[in-house]
């Protein structure tokens, strides 16, 4: 009698345990699925955010790259590449880190660096290859080329940080906060860099000498 | 709060970036105007020198490429991602049902992005749909020949029961130098399901470009072997729908490198075109010249679905050797 009661108890508890175990496994799988769903939805929302930035930032990024490369077609190609690269790397983008537009400029900066690395030499708007808008008359085009070459030489004399500040603020049209996020500096530091850079540019362009001080 | 000169200059730079005039900024800070004016002038000169605006065409092409990549990811997610995790979470009977569903899908056609692919219809000269390739004139003048080999055409039939229709082109290789402007070569004609089509793609297997000197072959880059395009069109069945897929070759700067890109603006079922026969077939009766064919095309024109023109009027942007 006692043997059969024990067997029944073992059977009962064993059955209950099996049910509990199955439930636990289902719960674990459901959690895993929910996490995957959430991750997919986060990814989708990041993709939408990136797509929404396209129209506004493609031009700014292309201009930012153009100032570095001096090649319109290459700048346009690389600007497109920035967005493709961003799409590939969206998984690594953290919204709480930097705004997406600043992140795009970081990618643009890295692509430009890679471009120069590939070209194996620094290319800062070569005067001979300079491309100016083709729909202006030749004399205007020549004058524009000379002006760009003059400004390009002046930009070359800035410190790298000053130059990047000017590129991000004037051509990328980022705010000082955003430029700081690209450069991993505070907005105050960017404002100082900007002021020093413009003063130096002013002296280089109109007085033919650099200003004192720098970064 | 005392604002430093750096902050005031920064605000002015922001305002100029937003399109405000320098004078307006100076008016806002009369006590600093003298110091600000030359600095903002320098900013203005620097910005003006690099007055560069990307071409609308290249921006559009880049956007299309981005959208295609975005669509591809969404399709991958819809088609592939849920399969493994959900299978893991399903009980055994659900797994068995999924396996059965997979068997059925494999039996009736594989899927792309969760949308079934139906086996390609056979070509038919009396078909309701023609697919043609054309070339918008850009850098094609640099080439003696530019042969593009298309191994597959995919058409996405929309509606409740979406499906991809994959077609093996009858003519696989076209020479784009023979197809400038409105000239277009038919690479497939046959009967396809009537309905509204929302997307299409071509698989480009190979591109071979020979430059004008006759000796130099050059690499022509593709954004992807699968050139996807969202250009809706409908196949009604009572008229021939001729879809023109326009590809263009552009030189990347002055690098001597070339890129091949789909031209969405010049593509579609509403484009005018002048049909060109494949080389070597021009002497015989042209494909579209039989009376029956002409009648069909005439009928199509009257329905507004076909677009094959009888009078070769040049396109606005230029046909033939115009660049």
Boltz contact constraints between the chains, C-beta under 6 A:
constraints:
  - contact:
      token1: [A, 29]
      token2: [B, 88]
      max_distance: 6.0
  - contact:
      token1: [A, 29]
      token2: [B, 89]
      max_distance: 6.0
  - contact:
      token1: [A, 30]
      token2: [B, 89]
      max_distance: 6.0
  - contact:
      token1: [A, 33]
      token2: [B, 85]
      max_distance: 6.0
  - contact:
      token1: [A, 33]
      token2: [B, 89]
      max_distance: 6.0
  - contact:
      token1: [A, 36]
      token2: [B, 85]
      max_distance: 6.0
  - contact:
      token1: [A, 40]
      token2: [B, 77]
      max_distance: 6.0
  - contact:
      token1: [A, 58]
      token2: [B, 59]
      max_distance: 6.0
  - contact:
      token1: [A, 59]
      token2: [B, 54]
      max_distance: 6.0
  - contact:
      token1: [A, 62]
      token2: [B, 54]
      max_distance: 6.0
  - contact:
      token1: [A, 63]
      token2: [B, 52]
      max_distance: 6.0
  - contact:
      token1: [A, 66]
      token2: [B, 52]
      max_distance: 6.0
  - contact:
      token1: [A, 67]
      token2: [B, 50]
      max_distance: 6.0
  - contact:
      token1: [A, 71]
      token2: [B, 253]
      max_distance: 6.0
  - contact:
      token1: [A, 73]
      token2: [B, 252]
      max_distance: 6.0
  - contact:
      token1: [A, 73]
      token2: [B, 253]
      max_distance: 6.0
  - contact:
      token1: [A, 74]
      token2: [B, 253]
      max_distance: 6.0
  - contact:
      token1: [A, 76]
      token2: [B, 54]
      max_distance: 6.0
  - contact:
      token1: [A, 76]
      token2: [B, 58]
      max_distance: 6.0
  - contact:
      token1: [A, 80]
      token2: [B, 62]
      max_distance: 6.0
  - contact:
      token1: [A, 83]
      token2: [B, 66]
      max_distance: 6.0
  - contact:
      token1: [A, 84]
      token2: [B, 69]
      max_distance: 6.0
  - contact:
      token1: [A, 87]
      token2: [B, 69]
      max_distance: 6.0
  - contact:
      token1: [A, 147]
      token2: [B, 49]
      max_distance: 6.0
  - contact:
      token1: [A, 148]
      token2: [B, 49]
      max_distance: 6.0
  - contact:
      token1: [A, 151]
      token2: [B, 46]
      max_distance: 6.0
  - contact:
      token1: [A, 151]
      token2: [B, 49]
      max_distance: 6.0
  - contact:
      token1: [A, 169]
      token2: [B, 13]
      max_distance: 6.0
  - contact:
      token1: [A, 170]
      token2: [B, 46]
      max_distance: 6.0
  - contact:
      token1: [A, 170]
      token2: [B, 47]
      max_distance: 6.0
  - contact:
      token1: [A, 173]
      token2: [B, 17]
      max_distance: 6.0
  - contact:
      token1: [A, 176]
      token2: [B, 10]
      max_distance: 6.0
  - contact:
      token1: [A, 191]
      token2: [B, 6]
      max_distance: 6.0
  - contact:
      token1: [A, 191]
      token2: [B, 10]
      max_distance: 6.0
  - contact:
      token1: [A, 192]
      token2: [B, 6]
      max_distance: 6.0
  - contact:
      token1: [A, 195]
      token2: [B, 6]
      max_distance: 6.0
  - contact:
      token1: [A, 195]
      token2: [B, 9]
      max_distance: 6.0
  - contact:
      token1: [A, 198]
      token2: [B, 39]
      max_distance: 6.0
  - contact:
      token1: [A, 198]
      token2: [B, 42]
      max_distance: 6.0
  - contact:
      token1: [A, 201]
      token2: [B, 42]
      max_distance: 6.0
  - contact:
      token1: [A, 202]
      token2: [B, 38]
      max_distance: 6.0
  - contact:
      token1: [A, 202]
      token2: [B, 42]
      max_distance: 6.0
